[in-house]
Amino acid sequence: MDNRVSSLDWALVQVFVAVADAGSLSGAARALGLSQPTLGRQVKRLEDTLGAELFLRHPRGLALSPTGQQILPAARRIQASVGEIALCVAGQDDRLAGTVRITASEMVAFRILPGILAQLRAEVPQLRIELAASDRAESLTFREADIAVRMFRPEQLEIVTRRLGVVEIGVFAAPQYLDRVGRPETMAQILACDLVGYDRSDLILRGMGAMGIALTREDFAVRCDDQVTYWELVRAGCGIGFGQRSIGRADPQLEEIPSPLALPVLPVWLAAHEVLRHTPRVALVWDRLEAGLAAFVS
């Protein structure tokens, strides 16, 4: 075996795959929870170890070099093998004390989970919780998270899932905004108001299209893809927005506008890898999440 490969730090393989997937150091840094300078040094260290340039720098980020493209499939296999080892070891851990990493969408993590997790920590103080607030689908196979709260059903065969119910979507605005423009009663009146929508995401546009309402990005007076910021824009009075009904109804700074149309619902799923699902601390957190989320789904 080439001495350069035999001395390779396998943790750098994960860095390489993350940068290749993100296309930039900043994106990979967010995914891995590392600083951009640290990640840059690790990429340089990997390139020095292999004696090869793996990425080509360009103004918008990084692209794989020919060598990088050639080794990426092998790097993914290594990542999968390391993930499998980690899962096997974690699956044998029968302690209640330890860390459980949860991933959830930004809105669920910001508005719903803190109270549930505070109660859990009060009951089981020896348990440590990591919460990854992200709308990206973290991999349960590679142990980017132990439990996921998702608005879709994971399809991997090795993932155990449970459908908790659905989240209803409602139409909301700040009372001061409605005091100024009036309270719309028809869909035409709603659409005539300032709409707060997404920027690059087409989620609202597709939802409206499914109901026979043709909108474009330019129909939104204010646009933002970040879910938490989006909600704050609506709360501040920028216009009418769409969000989870259970969250909106509990917010004194928002007023629900009756919708003349049946808005779509979002399914809520718990998911975990089958190797970890019944380990004591993952099972405990799963049960607490299931009980706590019951108040927010129907």
C-alpha positions as CSV (number, residue, x, y, z in Angstrom):
1,M,0.0,0.0,0.0
2,D,1.2,3.5,-0.8
3,N,2.6,5.0,2.4
4,R,0.6,8.2,1.8
5,V,-2.7,6.2,1.9
6,S,-1.7,4.1,4.8
7,S,-1.0,7.2,6.9
8,L,-4.3,8.9,5.9
9,D,-6.5,10.3,8.6
10,W,-9.9,8.8,7.8
11,A,-11.7,11.8,9.4
12,L,-10.4,13.8,6.5
13,V,-12.4,11.6,4.1
14,Q,-15.6,12.9,5.7
15,V,-14.3,16.4,5.2
16,F,-13.6,15.7,1.5
17,V,-17.0,14.3,0.9
18,A,-18.7,17.2,2.7
19,V,-16.9,19.8,0.7
20,A,-17.6,17.9,-2.5
21,D,-21.3,17.7,-1.7
22,A,-21.5,21.4,-0.6
23,G,-19.3,22.8,-3.4
24,S,-17.8,25.3,-0.9
25,L,-15.9,25.5,2.4
26,S,-18.6,27.6,4.0
27,G,-21.4,25.1,3.1
28,A,-19.4,22.1,4.3
29,A,-18.4,24.0,7.5
30,R,-22.1,24.6,8.3
31,A,-22.9,20.9,7.6
32,L,-20.1,19.6,9.8
33,G,-20.3,22.3,12.6
34,L,-16.7,23.4,12.0
35,S,-15.2,26.8,11.2
36,Q,-14.4,27.6,7.6
37,P,-10.6,28.2,8.3
38,T,-10.4,24.8,10.1
39,L,-12.1,23.1,7.2
40,G,-9.7,24.8,4.8
41,R,-6.7,23.6,6.7
42,Q,-8.1,20.0,6.7
43,V,-8.6,20.0,3.0
44,K,-5.0,21.3,2.5
45,R,-3.8,18.6,4.9
46,L,-5.6,15.9,2.9
47,E,-4.2,17.2,-0.4
48,D,-0.7,17.3,1.1
49,T,-1.0,13.8,2.4
50,L,-2.2,12.4,-1.0
51,G,0.1,14.7,-3.0
52,A,-2.7,15.7,-5.3
53,E,-5.0,18.6,-5.9
54,L,-8.6,17.5,-5.1
55,F,-10.5,20.8,-5.7
56,L,-10.3,23.6,-8.2
57,R,-10.9,27.1,-6.8
58,H,-13.3,29.4,-8.6
59,P,-15.2,32.6,-7.5
60,R,-18.4,30.7,-6.5
61,G,-16.7,28.0,-4.5
62,L,-14.9,24.7,-5.1
63,A,-15.2,22.1,-7.9
64,L,-13.7,18.7,-7.9
65,S,-10.5,18.3,-9.8
66,P,-10.1,15.2,-12.1
67,T,-8.4,13.4,-9.2
68,G,-11.1,14.4,-6.8
69,Q,-13.8,13.1,-9.2
70,Q,-11.9,9.8,-9.5
71,I,-11.6,9.2,-5.7
72,L,-15.0,10.5,-4.7
73,P,-16.8,7.1,-5.1
74,A,-14.2,5.3,-3.0
75,A,-14.4,8.1,-0.4
76,R,-18.2,7.6,-0.1
77,R,-17.6,3.9,0.4
78,I,-15.2,4.7,3.2
79,Q,-17.6,7.1,4.8
80,A,-20.3,4.5,4.7
81,S,-18.0,1.9,6.3
82,V,-17.0,4.2,9.1
83,G,-20.6,5.1,9.6
84,E,-21.5,1.4,9.9
85,I,-18.8,0.8,12.5
86,A,-20.0,3.8,14.5
87,L,-23.6,2.5,14.4
88,C,-22.5,-1.0,15.5
89,V,-20.6,0.4,18.4
90,A,-23.4,2.8,19.4
91,G,-26.0,0.0,19.1
92,Q,-24.2,-2.0,21.9
93,D,-24.3,1.0,24.3
94,D,-26.9,0.2,26.9
95,R,-26.2,3.2,29.1
96,L,-28.9,5.8,29.7
97,A,-26.3,8.6,30.3
98,G,-24.7,10.0,27.2
99,T,-25.6,12.1,24.2
100,V,-28.5,11.9,21.7
101,R,-28.4,14.1,18.6
102,I,-31.7,15.3,17.2
103,T,-32.3,17.0,13.9
104,A,-35.4,18.9,13.1
105,S,-36.5,21.7,10.7
106,E,-35.6,25.2,11.8
107,M,-39.2,26.1,12.8
108,V,-39.8,22.9,14.8
109,A,-36.4,23.3,16.5
110,F,-37.0,27.0,17.3
111,R,-40.7,27.0,18.2
112,I,-41.6,23.5,19.5
113,L,-38.6,21.4,20.7
114,P,-37.1,23.7,23.4
115,G,-39.9,23.1,25.8
116,I,-40.0,19.3,25.2
117,L,-36.2,19.1,25.6
118,A,-36.2,21.2,28.8
119,Q,-38.7,18.9,30.4
120,L,-36.6,15.9,29.3
121,R,-33.4,17.3,30.8
122,A,-35.2,18.0,34.1
123,E,-36.3,14.4,34.2
124,V,-33.1,12.8,33.1
125,P,-30.2,15.3,33.9
126,Q,-27.5,12.7,33.0
127,L,-28.7,12.8,29.3
128,R,-27.0,15.3,26.9
129,I,-28.9,16.6,23.9
130,E,-27.5,18.0,20.7
131,L,-30.1,19.8,18.5
132,A,-29.3,20.3,14.8
133,A,-31.8,22.9,13.5
134,S,-31.7,22.4,9.8
135,D,-34.0,22.0,6.8
136,R,-31.4,19.8,5.2
137,A,-32.0,16.1,5.5
138,E,-29.2,14.9,7.7
139,S,-28.2,11.3,7.3
140,L,-29.2,8.9,10.0
141,T,-27.1,6.2,8.3
142,F,-23.9,8.3,8.7
143,R,-24.9,9.3,12.3
144,E,-25.2,12.9,11.5
145,A,-28.2,12.5,13.9
146,D,-29.6,9.8,16.1
147,I,-33.3,10.9,15.8
148,A,-34.9,13.0,13.1
149,V,-38.2,14.9,13.2
150,R,-39.2,15.2,9.6
151,M,-42.0,16.4,7.4
152,F,-41.5,13.5,5.0
153,R,-41.1,9.8,5.4
154,P,-37.5,8.6,5.0
155,E,-37.3,5.8,2.4
156,Q,-34.1,4.0,3.4
157,L,-34.7,0.4,4.4
158,E,-32.6,0.5,7.6
159,I,-34.5,3.5,9.0
160,V,-37.3,3.0,11.5
161,T,-40.1,5.5,11.2
162,R,-43.3,6.4,13.0
163,R,-46.0,8.8,11.6
164,L,-47.2,11.1,14.4
165,G,-49.9,12.9,12.5
166,V,-50.1,16.0,10.4
167,V,-49.4,19.7,10.8
168,E,-52.1,22.0,9.4
169,I,-51.1,25.1,7.5
170,G,-52.8,28.4,8.2
171,V,-52.8,32.0,6.9
172,F,-51.5,34.6,9.3
173,A,-50.6,38.2,9.7
174,A,-49.8,40.7,12.4
175,P,-52.9,42.5,13.8
176,Q,-51.3,45.9,13.1
177,Y,-50.9,45.0,9.5
178,L,-54.6,43.9,9.2
179,D,-55.7,47.0,11.1
180,R,-54.1,49.0,8.3
181,V,-55.2,47.1,5.2
182,G,-58.4,45.4,6.4
183,R,-59.1,41.8,7.1
184,P,-59.5,39.8,3.9
185,E,-62.4,37.4,3.6
186,T,-61.8,35.9,0.1
187,M,-58.8,34.4,-1.6
188,A,-58.8,37.3,-4.1
189,Q,-58.6,39.7,-1.2
190,I,-55.8,37.7,0.4
191,L,-53.8,37.7,-2.8
192,A,-54.3,41.5,-3.1
193,C,-52.5,42.0,0.2
194,D,-48.7,42.1,0.7
195,L,-47.6,38.4,0.6
196,V,-44.5,37.2,2.5
197,G,-43.1,34.3,0.5
198,Y,-39.9,32.3,-0.1
199,D,-37.0,33.5,-2.2
200,R,-35.4,30.5,-4.0
201,S,-37.6,27.8,-2.6
202,D,-40.7,27.1,-4.7
203,L,-42.6,25.4,-1.9
204,I,-45.4,28.0,-1.6
205,L,-45.6,28.4,-5.3
206,R,-46.1,24.7,-5.8
207,G,-48.7,24.5,-3.0
208,M,-50.6,27.4,-4.5
209,G,-50.4,25.8,-8.0
210,A,-51.9,22.6,-6.6
211,M,-54.9,24.6,-5.6
212,G,-55.2,26.2,-9.0
213,I,-53.7,29.6,-8.0
214,A,-50.9,30.7,-10.3
215,L,-48.3,32.8,-8.5
216,T,-44.8,33.8,-9.3
217,R,-41.9,34.8,-7.1
218,E,-42.6,38.4,-8.0
219,D,-46.0,38.2,-6.4
220,F,-44.3,38.2,-3.0
221,A,-43.7,41.6,-1.5
222,V,-41.1,40.3,0.9
223,R,-39.1,37.1,0.3
224,C,-36.9,34.9,2.6
225,D,-36.0,31.2,2.6
226,D,-34.9,31.0,6.2
227,Q,-38.0,29.7,8.1
228,V,-37.4,31.4,11.4
229,T,-36.7,34.8,9.7
230,Y,-39.7,34.3,7.5
231,W,-41.9,33.9,10.5
232,E,-40.4,37.0,12.2
233,L,-41.2,39.0,9.0
234,V,-44.8,38.1,9.2
235,R,-44.9,38.8,13.0
236,A,-43.4,42.3,12.3
237,G,-46.2,43.2,10.0
238,C,-44.6,42.8,6.5
239,G,-47.6,41.1,5.2
240,I,-49.6,37.9,5.1
241,G,-47.7,34.6,5.4
242,F,-48.3,30.9,5.7
243,G,-47.2,28.6,8.5
244,Q,-47.9,25.9,10.9
245,R,-51.3,26.5,12.5
246,S,-50.4,25.2,15.9
247,I,-47.5,27.6,16.1
248,G,-49.4,30.6,14.7
249,R,-52.4,30.2,16.9
250,A,-50.2,30.1,20.0
251,D,-48.5,33.4,19.0
252,P,-50.1,36.5,20.5
253,Q,-48.4,38.6,17.8
254,L,-50.3,36.9,15.0
255,E,-53.8,36.7,13.9
256,E,-55.2,33.8,11.8
257,I,-57.0,34.7,8.6
258,P,-59.7,32.2,7.7
259,S,-58.7,30.5,4.5
260,P,-61.5,30.0,1.9
261,L,-59.4,27.1,0.5
262,A,-58.3,23.8,2.1
263,L,-54.6,24.3,2.5
264,P,-52.2,21.3,2.3
265,V,-51.0,19.5,5.5
266,L,-47.5,18.3,6.4
267,P,-47.0,14.8,7.8
268,V,-44.8,14.6,10.8
269,W,-42.4,11.6,11.2
270,L,-40.0,10.4,13.8
271,A,-37.1,8.5,12.3
272,A,-34.0,6.6,13.7
273,H,-31.6,4.0,12.4
274,E,-32.8,0.5,13.3
275,V,-29.5,-0.3,15.1
276,L,-30.1,2.6,17.5
277,R,-33.8,2.8,17.8
278,H,-34.1,0.6,20.9
279,T,-30.9,1.5,22.7
280,P,-32.0,3.0,26.1
281,R,-31.2,6.7,25.6
282,V,-32.5,6.8,22.0
283,A,-35.6,5.0,23.0
284,L,-36.2,7.4,25.9
285,V,-35.8,10.5,23.8
286,W,-38.0,9.0,21.0
287,D,-40.8,8.4,23.5
288,R,-40.5,11.9,25.0
289,L,-40.5,13.5,21.5
290,E,-43.5,11.4,20.5
291,A,-45.4,12.5,23.6
292,G,-44.4,16.1,23.4
293,L,-45.1,16.5,19.7
294,A,-48.6,15.1,20.1
295,A,-49.8,18.6,21.2
296,F,-48.8,20.1,17.8
297,V,-50.1,17.5,15.4
298,S,-53.6,16.3,14.5
